[in-house]
Amino acid sequence: MAPLSKLTALVVAAALTATSAIAAGPDRKKPVSGQTIAELYSGTTWTKGGSYWGPDGSFQAIWEDSVGLGKWYATSKGYLCYEAT
């Protein structure tokens, strides 16, 4: 097998491995912690809908003609929750 063919085969094998890992989804035996969720979302904005997850737990969102204000938090089981009016 030529060196280029070996490299191509390696790249294809790596891509297939990565694709199958992504398709398998999250590891349900080892869920993400609430602390990790809080670190991931704190101070970030979702552009679709315009949601902001403040570092102080405040939550703000704009969706179409509506505005929502409230709070957000992550549970010990790794769930992201928010309450807004």
C-alpha atoms as an extended CHARMM CRD file, in Angstrom:
* protein
*
        85  EXT
         1         1  MET       CA              0.0000000000        0.0000000000        0.0000000000  PROA      1               0.0000000000
         2         2  ALA       CA              1.3950000000        3.4260000000       -0.9340000000  PROA      2               0.0000000000
         3         3  PRO       CA              2.1220000000        5.9360000000        1.8760000000  PROA      3               0.0000000000
         4         4  LEU       CA             -0.6830000000        8.2280000000        0.6910000000  PROA      4               0.0000000000
         5         5  SER       CA             -3.1540000000        5.3280000000        0.6700000000  PROA      5               0.0000000000
         6         6  LYS       CA             -2.1510000000        4.4120000000        4.2360000000  PROA      6               0.0000000000
         7         7  LEU       CA             -2.6660000000        8.0090000000        5.3300000000  PROA      7               0.0000000000
         8         8  THR       CA             -6.0510000000        8.1450000000        3.6130000000  PROA      8               0.0000000000
         9         9  ALA       CA             -7.0920000000        4.8910000000        5.2810000000  PROA      9               0.0000000000
        10        10  LEU       CA             -5.9770000000        6.2560000000        8.6640000000  PROA      10              0.0000000000
        11        11  VAL       CA             -7.9530000000        9.4780000000        8.2010000000  PROA      11              0.0000000000
        12        12  VAL       CA            -11.0740000000        7.5630000000        7.1500000000  PROA      12              0.0000000000
        13        13  ALA       CA            -10.7500000000        5.2100000000       10.1480000000  PROA      13              0.0000000000
        14        14  ALA       CA            -10.3430000000        8.1560000000       12.5320000000  PROA      14              0.0000000000
        15        15  ALA       CA            -13.3770000000        9.9160000000       11.0320000000  PROA      15              0.0000000000
        16        16  LEU       CA            -15.5210000000        6.7920000000       11.3510000000  PROA      16              0.0000000000
        17        17  THR       CA            -14.4500000000        6.3220000000       14.9800000000  PROA      17              0.0000000000
        18        18  ALA       CA            -15.2580000000        9.9410000000       15.8300000000  PROA      18              0.0000000000
        19        19  THR       CA            -18.6100000000        9.7500000000       14.0340000000  PROA      19              0.0000000000
        20        20  SER       CA            -19.6680000000        6.6070000000       15.9000000000  PROA      20              0.0000000000
        21        21  ALA       CA            -18.6890000000        8.1930000000       19.2370000000  PROA      21              0.0000000000
        22        22  ILE       CA            -20.7730000000       11.2760000000       18.4560000000  PROA      22              0.0000000000
        23        23  ALA       CA            -23.7190000000        9.1670000000       17.3180000000  PROA      23              0.0000000000
        24        24  ALA       CA            -23.6230000000        7.2120000000       20.5760000000  PROA      24              0.0000000000
        25        25  GLY       CA            -24.5490000000       10.3830000000       22.4700000000  PROA      25              0.0000000000
        26        26  PRO       CA            -23.7030000000       11.3130000000       26.0490000000  PROA      26              0.0000000000
        27        27  ASP       CA            -22.3240000000        8.8060000000       28.5310000000  PROA      27              0.0000000000
        28        28  ARG       CA            -25.3640000000        8.1680000000       30.7180000000  PROA      28              0.0000000000
        29        29  LYS       CA            -23.2660000000        6.2470000000       33.2510000000  PROA      29              0.0000000000
        30        30  LYS       CA            -21.1010000000        9.3040000000       33.9310000000  PROA      30              0.0000000000
        31        31  PRO       CA            -23.3260000000       12.4020000000       33.7240000000  PROA      31              0.0000000000
        32        32  VAL       CA            -21.9480000000       15.9250000000       33.7010000000  PROA      32              0.0000000000
        33        33  SER       CA            -21.9550000000       17.5150000000       37.1560000000  PROA      33              0.0000000000
        34        34  GLY       CA            -24.0480000000       20.5320000000       38.0620000000  PROA      34              0.0000000000
        35        35  GLN       CA            -20.8470000000       22.4770000000       38.6780000000  PROA      35              0.0000000000
        36        36  THR       CA            -19.6390000000       21.7350000000       35.1430000000  PROA      36              0.0000000000
        37        37  ILE       CA            -22.9860000000       22.8280000000       33.6930000000  PROA      37              0.0000000000
        38        38  ALA       CA            -22.8330000000       26.0630000000       35.7170000000  PROA      38              0.0000000000
        39        39  GLU       CA            -19.2890000000       26.7320000000       34.5020000000  PROA      39              0.0000000000
        40        40  LEU       CA            -20.2910000000       26.0900000000       30.8740000000  PROA      40              0.0000000000
        41        41  TYR       CA            -23.3300000000       28.4130000000       30.9000000000  PROA      41              0.0000000000
        42        42  SER       CA            -22.2560000000       31.1680000000       33.3090000000  PROA      42              0.0000000000
        43        43  GLY       CA            -21.8590000000       34.4610000000       31.4570000000  PROA      43              0.0000000000
        44        44  THR       CA            -22.9020000000       33.0700000000       28.0700000000  PROA      44              0.0000000000
        45        45  THR       CA            -25.5610000000       34.0230000000       25.5490000000  PROA      45              0.0000000000
        46        46  TRP       CA            -27.6260000000       31.8280000000       23.2430000000  PROA      46              0.0000000000
        47        47  THR       CA            -28.0700000000       33.7210000000       20.0330000000  PROA      47              0.0000000000
        48        48  LYS       CA            -31.1760000000       31.7690000000       19.0210000000  PROA      48              0.0000000000
        49        49  GLY       CA            -33.8230000000       33.4380000000       21.1140000000  PROA      49              0.0000000000
        50        50  GLY       CA            -31.3340000000       35.7260000000       22.8430000000  PROA      50              0.0000000000
        51        51  SER       CA            -30.9850000000       34.0000000000       26.2310000000  PROA      51              0.0000000000
        52        52  TYR       CA            -28.3380000000       35.2380000000       28.6930000000  PROA      52              0.0000000000
        53        53  TRP       CA            -27.1580000000       33.1250000000       31.6350000000  PROA      53              0.0000000000
        54        54  GLY       CA            -25.6210000000       35.5950000000       34.1230000000  PROA      54              0.0000000000
        55        55  PRO       CA            -22.7530000000       34.5620000000       36.4280000000  PROA      55              0.0000000000
        56        56  ASP       CA            -24.9090000000       35.6610000000       39.3880000000  PROA      56              0.0000000000
        57        57  GLY       CA            -27.7210000000       33.2620000000       38.4230000000  PROA      57              0.0000000000
        58        58  SER       CA            -29.8110000000       35.8830000000       36.6380000000  PROA      58              0.0000000000
        59        59  PHE       CA            -31.5670000000       34.8560000000       33.4260000000  PROA      59              0.0000000000
        60        60  GLN       CA            -32.7380000000       37.1210000000       30.6040000000  PROA      60              0.0000000000
        61        61  ALA       CA            -34.3140000000       36.1020000000       27.3160000000  PROA      61              0.0000000000
        62        62  ILE       CA            -35.9000000000       37.6090000000       24.2480000000  PROA      62              0.0000000000
        63        63  TRP       CA            -38.0860000000       35.4330000000       22.0530000000  PROA      63              0.0000000000
        64        64  GLU       CA            -39.9770000000       37.0100000000       19.1590000000  PROA      64              0.0000000000
        65        65  ASP       CA            -41.9750000000       39.8210000000       20.8670000000  PROA      65              0.0000000000
        66        66  SER       CA            -41.5340000000       38.5410000000       24.4430000000  PROA      66              0.0000000000
        67        67  VAL       CA            -39.0020000000       39.2720000000       27.1660000000  PROA      67              0.0000000000
        68        68  GLY       CA            -38.3040000000       36.9230000000       30.0690000000  PROA      68              0.0000000000
        69        69  LEU       CA            -36.5000000000       37.7510000000       33.3060000000  PROA      69              0.0000000000
        70        70  GLY       CA            -35.6970000000       35.3350000000       36.0720000000  PROA      70              0.0000000000
        71        71  LYS       CA            -33.0340000000       33.0330000000       37.4430000000  PROA      71              0.0000000000
        72        72  TRP       CA            -31.1190000000       29.9470000000       36.3400000000  PROA      72              0.0000000000
        73        73  TYR       CA            -29.3020000000       27.1620000000       38.1370000000  PROA      73              0.0000000000
        74        74  ALA       CA            -27.7990000000       23.7370000000       37.5900000000  PROA      74              0.0000000000
        75        75  THR       CA            -28.8720000000       20.7710000000       39.7180000000  PROA      75              0.0000000000
        76        76  SER       CA            -26.5350000000       18.2660000000       41.3400000000  PROA      76              0.0000000000
        77        77  LYS       CA            -27.6250000000       15.7550000000       38.6640000000  PROA      77              0.0000000000
        78        78  GLY       CA            -26.4100000000       18.0660000000       35.8920000000  PROA      78              0.0000000000
        79        79  TYR       CA            -29.7140000000       19.5400000000       34.7320000000  PROA      79              0.0000000000
        80        80  LEU       CA            -29.8460000000       23.1490000000       33.5570000000  PROA      80              0.0000000000
        81        81  CYS       CA            -32.9780000000       24.8650000000       34.9050000000  PROA      81              0.0000000000
        82        82  TYR       CA            -34.3960000000       28.3430000000       34.5970000000  PROA      82              0.0000000000
        83        83  GLU       CA            -37.4650000000       30.1530000000       35.8870000000  PROA      83              0.0000000000
        84        84  ALA       CA            -38.5920000000       33.2970000000       34.1090000000  PROA      84              0.0000000000
        85        85  THR       CA            -41.6480000000       35.4880000000       33.6670000000  PROA      85              0.0000000000
